[in-house]
Amino acid sequence: MKRWQVTPAARVAGSLRVPGDKSVSHRALMLGGLAVGTTTVEGFLDSEDCLATLAALRAMGVTIERPSAHTVRVEGVGLHGLRGVDRPLDMGNAGTAMRLFMGLLAGQKFDSTLVGDSSLMKRPMERAAGPLRQMGALIETADGKPPVRIRGGRRLHGIDFAMPVASAQVKSAVLLAGLFADGVTRVTEPATTRDHTERMLRGFGVRIERQGATISLPGGQNLRAGQVAVPADFSSAAFFMVAGSIAREGELVLERVGMNPTRNGLLEILRAMGADIRVELVDESGPEPVANLKILPARLRGIAVPRHLVPIAIDEFPVFFIAAASADGVSVLHGAEELRVKESDRLAVMAAGLAALGVEHELLPDGMRIVGRPDGAAFRGGTIDSHGDHRIAMSFAVASLRAAAAITIDDVANVATSFPGFAALANAIGLSIVEAEAATP
């Protein structure tokens, strides 16, 4: 088991570009595989999660070349050109890949089985399977969890689906299945969620419309190959946004960060806390807007997170808790029960980690209440069990900027699933992370 030893630091400074957006990279591969022609993806995230999607598409007959680590060429086979595989498709740790492939494979002529690593095999899949069954798909799960077995040869039909819980992955699964369905598929969101799928479908020539909270997609449309420029991942940039804000000194610039307004809720949250984050060099020429972010240290204040920002900041709340613990006053989060069904129960695991580092907090059924400590050390030293959750591990690494002593973070190997090279980038701007093998008990 890999662990990090993170020594306290006070300054972060420099300029960096975090890796490409994971959500966009997954979708670029999938839609490129279904398109007619060659799709070139620049800025591809070379992570274990995205490579699981790449390997699955290759297994189903899609030719994918990689002239460089971050450039991918996908030779699309068309909407009905995928072929069956006589073994399960391994999604690794990628919940996004599994749920989106459920929609993509629901209308194929062949059977498929989706599996993953030990963490993914514990995650719920029925929220995506349910509406797909309403469309005519035949999908089986094991008590709601993987393996997911999808029976081919089913004729799908469009549905009007009102999502009971805001989830971009469920929405995307239904829309992808809608490509293969008769009639129009409509999805209504209870709150705004990431719209990467809708933006990318339009980029591939698919007619998709939004009226209010409802997205409509007529089935049977062909996808046209093209160019996809993947922005720097906002969720990866989030760790450095908080690092630059809670550091005692320095100036940090994050280059060409994806600024999709359905994704950057943490930016609004941090600014409401008093963070000094300046948006510069905005480029809206592509489907995904990008900008440089300049971050200066600031005295943060506690806030009650606005409910409307919760769905568009859901992946960033672990590192938000680090900012809250460093802020002046009390911060409260409600409406984030979705965090309990991520790679770990992120509410419970973050609460345990905050307790280990001496942070006053209250774990809530749907969130957290945190009492910040703006002066001196916000965290004492200690040992954190990340439970194999990459975002937990990276969040507590950022806490070292306000720690009184070293922090040991166990079970960090899965950081490579979303952010390969995190430790090296963090060290380059002033953190001090040393990787080691944990002793066998």
Helices and strands as residue ranges (DSSP letters): E 2-7, E 14-16, H 22-34, E 36-42, H 48-59, E 63-68, E 71-77, E 89-90, H 95-106, E 112-115, G 120-122, H 126-134, E 138-142, E 145-151, E 160-162, H 168-178, E 184-188, H 196-203, E 209-211, E 214-218, E 227-229, H 234-246, E 252-258, H 265-272, E 276-283, E 290-296, G 307-309, G 314-316, H 317-325, E 330-333, G 337-341, H 346-356, E 361-364, E 367-371, E 382-385, H 390-398, G 399-402, E 407-410, G 413-417, H 422-428, E 432-437
